[in-house]
């Protein structure tokens, strides 16, 4: 037995020792948050494992038993009949390299001694187990009462026999320099998440296998992505969402004894990739969106996509559909549980909320003790419950900050009570309507539309629009990020602000003295004071207003902490490259003129061969690049 490493906790830690066990639980239940080669683990229920059960696992148990209790005084030694609290976890790698062998760990927790021991073992297809004795390790929390200090120690049974494959068996330096500091931080913070763990409704091992299959199958979409959005984010995010739904639906078929694959309709399907994957994997369905995307024509006839505006009404019910999907469906999100409930008693739904919308307007916050995101998720869950669903919440593994989904897979009332359930739905929706005469402002979120309100027919006659007052987004996407402003207008604002900054001197107390004039700095509000009212009014109609315009002109300005500076491309934080600049590659296209070369009194501080922008018309070349993100060019 050897102590490999130890870390002292900073200052007075009021979260200990409870925080230590919270940190251990993160490593036990969610090792994938630090070991990115793992998809997760499958953990058995915790139980008491007595000495006999441990002896059964170990062929030669004495060294292991000695390792577990070697640092204890006689007074600390356990009674022979007292069990360890334990569990077993099975590792689920992202890429299966172990064949039919299962890699597991027996985890022994001793709350009295503040220690947890990990005993890795392998199990073959016949159920035979073999202990990886050289990879047994332990974390122990120590408290020095004389100086009120806490420390966390890492111990290993035999460091010279340690085996590492970077997946189920991490290397020792990683355990000591990466994992151990994270355990200390988690124990100190002792935070609890507002949401459930990821993939809590699915068997993680099935998700992992299917995700790898679909990722390999659809990765070519990244190279041919015709939209201006980031292909890596959107392709792999939709692959992950499709994986989630396919596994969820497979589990549903197994549970209910169904053979036919579930049908679906994706409301607000956007680029349609999720529809394409689900249809390609054998599920009949279609997607509907108010605006056709370029990529729709690439999918082929088996992917059914319809361009039409969706208005909650009798015209948009889907009685023959099994599942309704709302993937970042924005203004449709609160309506999807309602539409599913009114479509048929057997219709289910899946929503992944993003932008915050109520039935008829932007969602208005009502609580300050929760994050805005958590409050909105709770609101959609309330809509679901009132609509008649037993609602489940889960967290997806997608490259997005908005990862929480809601699933309505069963009802909380009997079919015979449908009339009463509908009365509750109608009353709730009516209660969410803005008061008469209230003004609903246009959302500041890109692609949002003007929302209005009005009275709704509660009798739901066949052609009635029980979503009257709801307005879908415009068919033509409105660009409001200052990119569509007249070029002369933007040039005038940039020149006006830059000249003021360059005109600031040391006497102002905010200027800078150097060989090349970098000017001074102003707050965004001070910059606004320089502009005419007509200019400010035009900027108000854009998302982010003046600050967005300044940030869009990244070549000229640096906006940090609410202040505006002239950008100095000699600085590392401005150029985002090493201070030892390499010359621009010979023949590289300079498609934009250098603002400083044209407008700064001392011209550009960089020589032409080091500047990414054109110094004069002779260096300027027409752009032949497609409108994509730079990082995708190599794909």
C-alpha positions in Angstrom: 0.0 0.0 0.0 1.3 3.5 -0.9 0.1 7.0 -0.5 0.4 8.4 -4.0 -0.8 12.0 -3.5 -2.6 14.3 -1.1 -4.2 17.8 -1.3 -5.1 20.1 1.6 -8.4 21.9 1.5 -8.2 25.7 1.3 -9.2 27.6 4.4 -12.1 26.7 6.6 -14.3 24.1 4.8 -17.8 24.1 6.3 -19.0 21.7 3.6 -16.9 18.8 5.0 -17.3 15.9 5.6 -20.7 15.9 3.8 -19.1 17.6 0.8 -16.6 14.8 0.4 -19.3 12.2 -0.1 -21.2 14.5 -2.5 -17.9 14.7 -4.6 -17.5 10.9 -4.4 -21.0 10.5 -5.7 -20.2 12.6 -8.7 -17.2 10.4 -9.5 -19.1 7.2 -8.8 -22.4 8.1 -10.7 -21.1 10.4 -13.4 -17.4 9.7 -14.2 -18.0 10.8 -17.8 -17.9 14.5 -16.7 -14.2 14.2 -16.2 -13.3 11.0 -18.2 -14.5 12.0 -21.7 -13.8 8.5 -23.1 -16.7 7.2 -21.0 -20.4 7.5 -21.9 -21.4 6.7 -18.4 -21.8 3.9 -15.9 -24.6 1.5 -15.0 -24.8 1.3 -11.2 -26.5 -1.4 -9.1 -28.5 -0.4 -6.1 -26.4 0.3 -3.1 -26.4 -2.5 -0.6 -24.5 -3.9 2.4 -21.8 -6.3 1.3 -20.5 -8.4 4.1 -17.0 -9.8 4.5 -18.1 -13.1 3.1 -19.3 -11.5 -0.2 -15.9 -9.7 -0.5 -14.0 -13.0 0.1 -16.1 -14.6 -2.6 -14.8 -11.9 -5.1 -11.2 -12.1 -4.0 -9.0 -15.2 -4.5 -6.4 -13.9 -2.0 -8.3 -11.4 0.1 -5.8 -10.7 2.9 -3.7 -8.0 1.1 -6.9 -6.2 0.0 -8.4 -6.3 3.5 -5.2 -5.1 4.9 -5.1 -2.2 2.4 -8.6 -1.1 3.4 -7.8 -1.1 7.1 -4.1 -0.6 7.3 -4.1 3.0 8.5 -6.6 2.5 11.2 -6.0 2.4 15.0 -7.4 -0.6 16.9 -10.2 1.7 18.2 -11.3 2.4 14.6 -11.4 -1.2 13.4 -14.8 -2.4 12.4 -16.7 -5.2 14.1 -16.4 -8.4 12.1 -20.2 -8.4 11.5 -20.4 -4.8 10.5 -20.7 -4.6 6.6 -19.4 -2.1 4.2 -21.8 0.1 2.3 -21.2 -0.7 -1.3 -22.3 -0.7 -4.9 -21.1 -2.0 -8.2 -20.7 0.1 -11.4 -20.3 -1.1 -14.9 -18.3 1.2 -17.2 -19.9 2.1 -20.6 -17.2 3.4 -22.9 -18.0 5.7 -25.8 -16.3 3.2 -28.1 -16.5 -0.4 -27.1 -13.0 -1.8 -27.1 -13.6 -4.7 -24.6 -15.8 -7.0 -26.7 -18.1 -9.1 -24.5 -16.1 -8.5 -21.3 -17.6 -6.2 -18.8 -15.4 -3.8 -16.8 -16.7 -3.2 -13.4 -15.8 -1.7 -10.0 -16.9 -2.8 -6.5 -17.1 0.5 -4.5 -16.8 0.2 -0.8 -17.8 3.2 1.2 -16.9 3.6 4.9 -18.6 6.6 6.4 -17.0 6.1 9.8 -13.5 6.2 8.4 -14.3 8.8 5.7 -12.9 6.6 3.0 -14.0 5.0 -0.3 -12.2 2.1 -2.0 -12.5 1.1 -5.6 -11.9 -2.6 -6.6 -11.9 -3.0 -10.4 -12.7 -6.4 -11.8 -13.6 -7.9 -15.2 -16.5 -10.2 -15.9 -16.6 -12.4 -19.0 -19.6 -13.7 -21.0 -19.9 -16.7 -18.8 -20.0 -14.6 -15.6 -16.5 -15.4 -14.4 -14.9 -12.5 -12.6 -11.2 -11.6 -12.1 -9.9 -8.9 -9.8 -7.5 -6.3 -11.3 -5.5 -6.2 -8.1 -2.9 -3.8 -9.4 -5.6 -1.1 -10.0 -7.2 -1.0 -6.5 -7.2 2.6 -5.2 -8.8 4.6 -2.4 -9.6 8.1 -1.4 -9.6 9.1 2.3 -10.6 12.3 3.9 -8.4 13.3 6.9 -9.1 15.9 9.6 -6.3 17.3 11.7 -8.1 18.6 14.8 -5.2 20.3 16.2 -5.0 22.8 13.3 -8.5 22.3 12.0 -7.2 21.3 8.5 -8.7 18.9 6.1 -6.8 16.9 3.5 -7.7 14.4 0.8 -5.4 11.5 0.2 -5.1 9.1 -2.8 -3.8 5.6 -2.0 -3.0 2.7 -4.3 -2.4 -1.0 -3.4 0.5 -1.5 -5.8 1.6 1.4 -8.0 4.2 -0.6 -9.8 1.6 -3.0 -11.0 -0.8 -0.4 -12.2 -2.3 -0.9 -15.7 -3.9 1.9 -17.7 -5.9 2.0 -20.9 -7.3 5.5 -20.5 -10.9 4.3 -20.3 -12.0 2.0 -17.5 -8.4 2.1 -16.1 -7.2 5.8 -16.0 -3.5 6.4 -15.5 -2.1 7.3 -12.1 -0.9 10.8 -13.0 -4.4 11.6 -14.2 -5.9 10.4 -10.9 -3.6 12.5 -8.8 -3.3 15.7 -10.9 -6.8 15.8 -12.5 -9.3 13.9 -10.6 -8.1 14.6 -7.0 -8.2 18.4 -7.4 -11.7 18.1 -8.9 -12.9 16.1 -5.9 -11.5 18.8 -3.6 -13.3 21.5 -5.6 -16.6 19.5 -5.8 -16.4 18.8 -2.0 -15.8 22.5 -1.3 -18.6 23.8 -3.6 -21.0 21.0 -2.7 -23.5 22.3 -5.3 -26.7 20.5 -6.2 -28.0 20.8 -9.8 -31.4 22.3 -10.5 -32.0 19.5 -13.0 -31.8 15.7 -13.2 -28.7 13.8 -14.3 -28.2 13.3 -18.0 -30.0 10.4 -19.7 -31.9 9.5 -16.5 -34.8 8.0 -18.5 -32.7 5.7 -20.7 -30.4 2.8 -20.5 -27.1 4.6 -21.0 -25.4 1.6 -22.6 -28.0 1.4 -25.4 -27.7 5.1 -25.9 -23.9 4.9 -26.2 -24.0 2.2 -28.8 -26.7 3.8 -30.9 -25.1 7.3 -30.7 -21.8 6.0 -32.1 -23.6 4.2 -34.9 -25.6 7.3 -35.9 -22.6 9.6 -35.5 -20.6 7.5 -38.0 -23.6 7.1 -40.3 -24.5 10.9 -40.6 -21.1 12.6 -40.1 -20.8 13.3 -43.8 -23.6 15.9 -43.3 -21.0 18.2 -41.8 -19.1 18.4 -45.0 -22.0 19.3 -47.2 -24.0 21.5 -44.8 -25.4 24.4 -47.0 -26.7 26.6 -44.2 -24.8 29.5 -42.6 -25.2 27.8 -39.1 -22.3 25.8 -37.6 -22.6 22.3 -39.1 -20.7 20.6 -36.3 -23.0 21.9 -33.6 -26.3 21.3 -35.5 -25.4 17.9 -37.0 -24.1 16.3 -33.8 -26.8 17.9 -31.7 -29.5 16.5 -33.9 -27.8 13.1 -34.0 -27.8 13.1 -30.2 -31.5 14.1 -30.0 -32.4 11.4 -32.6 -30.5 8.8 -30.6 -32.4 9.8 -27.5 -35.8 9.5 -29.2 -34.9 6.2 -30.9 -33.8 4.6 -27.7 -36.8 6.0 -25.8 -39.2 4.6 -28.5 -37.4 1.3 -28.6 -37.9 1.0 -24.8 -41.5 1.9 -25.2 -42.1 -0.8 -27.8 -40.4 -3.4 -25.6 -42.5 -2.3 -22.6 -45.8 -2.3 -24.4 -45.1 -5.3 -26.7 -45.4 -3.3 -29.9 -43.8 -4.2 -33.2 -44.7 -1.2 -35.4 -42.3 1.8 -35.1 -43.9 5.0 -33.7 -45.0 7.7 -36.0 -44.1 11.4 -35.4 -44.6 15.0 -36.4 -41.8 17.5 -35.7 -43.5 21.0 -35.2 -41.1 23.8 -36.1 -38.6 21.3 -37.6 -36.1 24.0 -38.8 -33.4 22.4 -40.9 -35.2 19.1 -40.9 -32.2 17.0 -40.0 -33.9 15.4 -37.0 -36.8 14.4 -39.2 -34.4 13.0 -41.8 -32.6 10.8 -39.3 -35.8 9.5 -37.7 -37.4 8.7 -41.0 -34.2 7.1 -42.3 -34.2 4.9 -39.2 -37.6 3.6 -40.1 -40.1 5.8 -38.2 -42.9 7.2 -40.4 -43.3 11.0 -39.9 -42.9 14.5 -41.2 -41.7 17.9 -40.2 -43.5 21.2 -40.5 -41.9 24.7 -40.5 -43.0 28.1 -41.5 -39.9 28.5 -43.7 -38.1 26.1 -46.1 -34.4 25.7 -45.6 -31.7 25.2 -48.3 -30.9 21.7 -47.0 -34.4 20.4 -47.4 -33.7 19.6 -51.1 -30.7 17.4 -50.1 -32.6 14.9 -48.1 -34.6 13.1 -50.8 -38.3 12.1 -51.0 -38.3 9.8 -48.0 -37.9 12.8 -45.8 -41.3 14.6 -45.7 -41.0 18.3 -44.9 -43.9 20.8 -45.3 -43.5 24.6 -45.4 -46.5 26.1 -43.6 -47.3 28.3 -40.6 -48.6 26.3 -37.6 -51.5 27.9 -35.7 -52.8 26.0 -32.7 -56.3 25.1 -33.8 -58.5 22.1 -34.9 -56.7 22.3 -38.2 -53.4 21.3 -36.5 -54.4 18.2 -34.6 -52.7 14.9 -35.3 -55.1 12.1 -34.1 -53.2 9.4 -36.1 -49.7 10.4 -34.8 -48.0 8.7 -31.9 -45.5 11.4 -30.9 -45.3 15.2 -31.4 -41.8 16.7 -31.2 -40.8 20.3 -30.4 -37.0 20.7 -30.8 -36.3 24.4 -30.0 -39.8 25.1 -31.2 -39.8 28.6 -29.6 -43.3 30.1 -29.7 -44.9 26.7 -30.3 -43.3 25.1 -27.2 -46.1 25.7 -24.6 -48.7 24.6 -27.2 -47.2 21.2 -28.0 -48.4 19.4 -24.8 -51.9 21.0 -25.5 -51.9 19.9 -29.2 -50.8 16.4 -28.2 -53.5 16.1 -25.5 -56.2 17.3 -27.9 -55.0 15.2 -30.8 -55.8 11.9 -29.1 -55.7 10.2 -25.8 -52.8 8.1 -27.0 -50.7 10.9 -28.5 -47.4 11.6 -26.6 -44.9 14.4 -26.9 -41.2 15.4 -26.5 -40.1 19.0 -26.2 -36.7 20.6 -25.8 -37.4 24.2 -24.7 -35.1 27.0 -25.8 -36.4 30.5 -26.1 -38.9 31.6 -23.4 -42.4 31.9 -24.8 -45.9 31.8 -23.1 -49.0 31.0 -25.1 -49.5 34.5 -26.6 -46.3 36.5 -25.8 -42.8 36.3 -24.3 -42.7 34.5 -21.0 -42.6 36.9 -18.0 -40.6 35.9 -15.0 -42.4 35.5 -11.7 -39.7 34.1 -9.3 -36.3 35.4 -8.5 -35.1 32.4 -6.5 -34.8 30.2 -9.6 -32.8 30.7 -12.7 -34.8 32.0 -15.7 -34.2 28.7 -17.5 -35.4 26.6 -14.5 -38.5 28.7 -14.1 -39.4 28.3 -17.7 -38.9 24.5 -17.6 -41.2 24.4 -14.6 -43.7 26.4 -16.5 -43.8 24.0 -19.4 -44.0 21.1 -17.0 -47.0 22.8 -15.4 -48.6 23.2 -18.9 -48.0 19.5 -19.4 -49.5 18.5 -16.1 -52.6 20.7 -16.7 -52.9 19.2 -20.2 -53.2 15.8 -18.6 -49.7 14.3 -18.9 -47.6 12.5 -16.3 -44.5 14.6 -17.1 -40.9 13.4 -16.9 -37.8 15.6 -17.1 -34.4 14.6 -18.4 -31.2 16.2 -19.5 -29.7 15.5 -23.0 -26.0 15.2 -23.9 -25.9 17.9 -26.6 -23.5 20.8 -27.3 -26.0 23.3 -25.9 -26.7 25.2 -22.7 -30.4 24.4 -23.1 -30.3 20.6 -22.6 -33.4 19.9 -20.5 -36.2 18.0 -22.2 -39.7 17.2 -21.0 -41.5 14.0 -22.0 -45.2 13.3 -21.8 -45.5 9.6 -22.3 -48.7 8.8 -20.3 -51.8 10.5 -19.0 -52.7 11.4 -15.4 -56.4 10.8 -16.0 -58.6 8.1 -17.5 -60.1 8.3 -21.0 -63.6 8.5 -19.5 -62.6 11.8 -17.8 -61.6 13.5 -21.1 -64.4 16.1 -20.8 -63.2 17.3 -17.4 -59.6 17.2 -18.5 -60.5 19.4 -21.5 -62.3 21.9 -19.2 -59.1 22.2 -17.2 -57.0 22.8 -20.3 -59.3 25.4 -21.7 -59.5 27.3 -18.4 -55.7 27.3 -17.9 -55.0 28.6 -21.5 -57.7 31.3 -21.0 -56.0 32.4 -17.7 -52.7 32.9 -19.6 -54.1 35.4 -22.0 -52.8 39.0 -21.6 -55.3 41.4 -20.2 -57.4 43.3 -22.7 -55.6 46.3 -24.2 -52.2 45.1 -23.1 -49.3 45.7 -25.5 -47.1 42.7 -26.3 -43.6 43.8 -27.2 -41.6 42.2 -30.0 -39.1 39.8 -28.5 -35.5 40.6 -28.4 -34.6 37.1 -29.5 -33.5 36.6 -33.1 -36.2 35.2 -35.3 -39.0 36.1 -32.9 -42.1 37.7 -34.2 -44.7 40.2 -33.0 -47.1 38.5 -30.6 -50.6 39.6 -30.2 -53.6 38.5 -28.2 -57.3 38.1 -28.5 -60.3 36.2 -27.2 -60.5 32.5 -27.8 -63.5 30.3 -28.6 -63.7 27.9 -25.7 -66.4 25.7 -27.3 -63.8 24.4 -29.8 -66.2 24.2 -32.7 -64.8 22.2 -35.7 -63.2 25.2 -37.4 -62.5 27.3 -34.4 -59.0 28.6 -33.7 -58.6 27.9 -30.0 -55.1 29.4 -30.4 -56.6 32.7 -31.6 -54.2 35.5 -30.5 -51.2 33.4 -31.3 -49.1 34.6 -34.2 -46.5 32.4 -35.8 -43.2 33.8 -36.9 -42.8 35.5 -40.2 -42.2 33.4 -43.3 -39.3 35.7 -44.2 -36.6 35.6 -41.5 -36.0 39.0 -40.1 -32.3 39.8 -39.5 -31.9 42.2 -36.6 -28.2 41.9 -35.6 -27.1 45.2 -37.3 -25.9 43.1 -40.3 -28.6 44.5 -42.5 -28.1 48.2 -41.7 -27.0 50.4 -44.6 -23.2 50.2 -45.1 -22.8 54.0 -45.2 -24.8 54.3 -41.9 -22.5 51.8 -40.2 -19.4 53.4 -41.6 -20.5 56.8 -40.4 -21.1 55.6 -36.8 -17.7 53.7 -36.7 -15.8 56.7 -38.0 -17.5 59.1 -35.5 -16.9 56.9 -32.5 -13.3 56.1 -33.5 -12.4 59.7 -34.1 -13.6 60.6 -30.6 -11.6 57.8 -29.0 -8.5 58.8 -31.0 -8.9 62.4 -30.1 -8.7 61.7 -26.3 -5.4 62.8 -24.8 -3.6 62.1 -21.5 -5.2 65.2 -20.1 -8.6 63.4 -20.1 -7.2 60.9 -17.7 -8.4 58.1 -20.0 -6.0 58.4 -22.9 -2.9 56.5 -23.6 0.5 57.6 -24.7 2.5 55.4 -27.1 4.2 55.5 -30.5 1.0 54.6 -32.1 -2.2 56.4 -30.9 -4.5 53.8 -29.3 -6.9 56.5 -28.1 -8.9 56.4 -24.9 -12.0 54.5 -23.8 -15.6 55.4 -23.2 -18.5 53.4 -21.7 -21.2 52.3 -24.1 -23.6 54.8 -22.6 -21.0 57.6 -23.1 -20.7 56.5 -26.8 -24.5 56.6 -27.1 -24.3 60.2 -25.9 -22.2 61.1 -29.0 -24.8 60.0 -31.5 -27.9 61.8 -32.8 -31.3 60.7 -31.6 -32.3 59.5 -35.1 -29.3 57.2 -35.2 -30.0 55.8 -31.7 -33.7 55.2 -32.7 -32.6 53.1 -35.7 -30.2 51.1 -33.6 -32.9 50.4 -31.0 -34.7 48.3 -33.6 -31.7 45.9 -33.7 -30.9 43.2 -31.2 -28.3 44.5 -28.9 -28.4 48.0 -30.4 -25.3 50.1 -30.3 -23.2 47.5 -28.5 -23.9 44.9 -31.2 -22.8 47.3 -33.9 -19.6 48.0 -32.1 -18.9 44.3 -31.5 -19.7 43.6 -35.2 -16.9 46.0 -36.1 -14.3 43.8 -34.4 -11.5 45.0 -36.6 -11.8 48.5 -35.1 -13.2 48.2 -31.6 -12.7 46.1 -28.5 -15.7 46.1 -26.2 -14.9 44.7 -22.7 -16.7 45.3 -19.4 -19.1 47.7 -20.9 -16.3 50.0 -22.2 -15.2 50.6 -25.8 -11.6 50.8 -26.9 -9.7 51.1 -30.2 -8.3 47.6 -31.0 -4.5 47.3 -31.1 -3.7 44.3 -33.3 -0.2 44.2 -31.8 -1.6 42.9 -28.6 -2.1 39.2 -28.1 -5.6 39.4 -26.8 -6.6 41.4 -29.9 -4.9 39.2 -32.5 -5.6 35.9 -30.7 -2.2 34.6 -31.9 1.3 34.6 -30.5 3.0 37.9 -30.0 5.7 36.7 -32.3 3.6 37.2 -35.4 4.1 35.0 -38.5 3.8 36.6 -41.9 0.4 36.2 -43.6 0.7 33.2 -46.0 1.8 34.2 -49.5 -1.2 34.3 -51.8 -3.7 34.5 -48.9 -6.9 36.3 -49.9 -7.3 39.7 -48.2 -10.9 40.3 -48.9 -11.5 43.3 -46.6 -9.6 46.6 -46.5 -7.7 47.6 -43.3 -9.7 50.3 -41.5 -6.6 51.6 -39.8 -4.6 51.9 -43.0 -7.4 53.9 -44.5 -8.6 56.0 -41.5 -6.1 56.1 -38.7 -3.8 59.2 -38.7 -0.7 56.9 -38.3 -2.2 54.2 -40.4 -2.0 50.5 -39.4 0.5 49.6 -36.6 1.3 46.3 -38.5 3.3 45.9 -41.7 1.4 44.7 -44.7 2.8 41.2 -44.5 1.6 40.8 -40.9 -1.8 42.3 -41.3 -4.8 40.1 -42.3 -6.5 43.1 -44.0 -5.6 44.8 -47.3 -3.3 47.8 -47.2 -4.5 49.5 -50.3 -6.5 48.4 -53.3 -3.6 46.4 -54.8 -3.8 43.8 -52.0 -7.6 43.6 -52.0 -9.0 40.4 -53.6 -12.7 39.4 -54.3 -14.0 36.8 -51.9 -14.8 33.4 -53.4 -15.4 31.7 -50.0 -18.8 30.2 -49.1 -20.5 31.8 -46.1 -19.4 29.3 -43.5 -17.5 29.4 -40.3 -13.7 29.4 -40.8 -13.2 26.2 -38.7 -15.2 24.2 -41.0 -13.1 24.7 -44.1 -10.8 21.7 -43.3 -13.8 19.3 -43.1 
